[in-house]
């Protein structure tokens, strides 16, 4: 029987999401990878238990996460039932709909039909009565924003979601969605987007002023740039790395090679801060005013334990910022 660590809330800091009352841990656990049917359930359980024991209360999923799609929610649901049900009111569990999940015209995008059906399926897989946050995963060019917003609001009215958010929207569409949600008096509180040292434009140049104006928080994914901002590539491209795995389309040798010099330069700055490159990269995300929490994945608990130690040094001096900006040019 799992009993949570008594001192778990002494180890983590929490920030409010925008102008809402909801606080999220600085570090949240994403279950995009490593929680499918091909991953040992014992390792999944160890990571989830360890995360909660470190004060990580937020667990982020989507309908299509895992391998196959839906497996991450199913496996999370199994572990939740066996280990975490007594702690449900201490947890923030999120899911999403928008990317391809099932065949036919209703298995993706942002129609009311698709979003409602997807949420119902997700709740069933996880064995939950509600999720704390439900996201529209990507903008739909063929569905009016009003329809997508109304579908999300319907989930709130039905008690299936406490808060709603969006993901991968640009600044213009985010502002439009915020205006629609405001008319509906919806608990629209958060935007999830890609952000890291190598992928900055969407947040810094486009979304940040909109998020501040609309009172939305940001939660960032891919903060380590698919492993580039770790010690994994300091000495070249390992044979067992994602860059060598052709079945993973998000990272390639062509992407990695030009950045190796930058990675090593950033590593030197991190060492001077008494951090690993990964810890500095996570702290860099949290340096952004709009960022409430940073999503990380983990294939083993030790990776998560290393990531949490980024909280030992979250501040950047003007000199450090200047050096990092020079490297990133």
NORCORGI-V78781 format. One record per helix or strand of 3 or more residues. SS is the DSSP state (H for helix, E for strand). FROM is the first residue (numbers start at 1). LEN is the number of residues. If there is no record, write none. Layout:
BEGIN
SS | FROM | LEN
SS | FROM | LEN
END
This chain:
BEGIN
H | 8 | 3
E | 14 | 3
E | 23 | 3
E | 27 | 4
H | 41 | 13
E | 58 | 3
H | 71 | 20
E | 92 | 6
H | 112 | 15
E | 131 | 6
H | 145 | 13
E | 161 | 7
H | 171 | 13
E | 188 | 7
H | 201 | 14
E | 217 | 5
H | 225 | 3
H | 231 | 3
H | 242 | 3
H | 253 | 5
H | 260 | 13
H | 277 | 11
E | 291 | 6
H | 301 | 12
H | 318 | 11
END
